[in-house]
Amino acid sequence: MGLRTRTKVIIGITTGVVVVGAAALIGGPLIYANVVNGEAAAAPSLAPSSSATLDASDADGTWTSRDTSYAGYRVHEVLQGQDVDVVGRTKQVEADATVDGGQLRKATVTVQVAKISTPEAARDAYFRSKALETDQFPTATFTVTKPVDVSQALAGTTQDVSLTGTMDLHGVEKPVTADAQVAVGEDGTVQVAGSVPVTFADYGVTAPSLGFVTVDGKGSVEFSLDLAR
């Protein structure tokens, strides 16, 4: 097999799927790891302007996500001794939340899993077809099942909250807890950013190990929501 052919070889691996392309074959795992880590998006965080206030009575009602919202996954891999973080994102997210008396009473976030993408198309194809079988399970849903006080956020403080709920992923529903931050934006929106830890085996997904690359058995689902009335 010639050099030209070798440099086009791509190996896709499940949810954190490593794609070993020209950089990995020619320059080695270190170069590939640096490239992928450099492309990995930072964890979701609140905008610096998220410090406005909102009267509790004005916050009562249903809030829905705007098109600036996004969600996705983050996983860790080891490629021949090199640490690699892989991050996938999509803006195909629908969320709604009900606030009453300074409390988040209920909320649902639905993500179009088949629309999650990374800089590597081959990784994405494997993720959709082999890992999460998105033709059968096109969405993932996080549902808040326990009310949580958000009055500090409404008063102008960035508030840390734990969101108790369920995650429906790959056709399996499990109880989960999301660590998140909540704040009111200057434009009157409510911003929520956080993550849900996920153990793949709990959802019938097996993290691969091919000898030269190992994907952690745990990762996280991340979200950044801009909610408006």
Salt bridges, closest charged atoms under 4 A:
ASP83 OD1 - HIS76 NE2 2.96
GLU133 OE1 - HIS170 NE2 2.76
ASP187 OD2 - ARG66 NH2 3.18
ASP216 OD2 - HIS76 ND1 2.95
GLU222 OE2 - ARG74 NE 2.63
GLU222 OE1 - ARG89 NH2 2.85
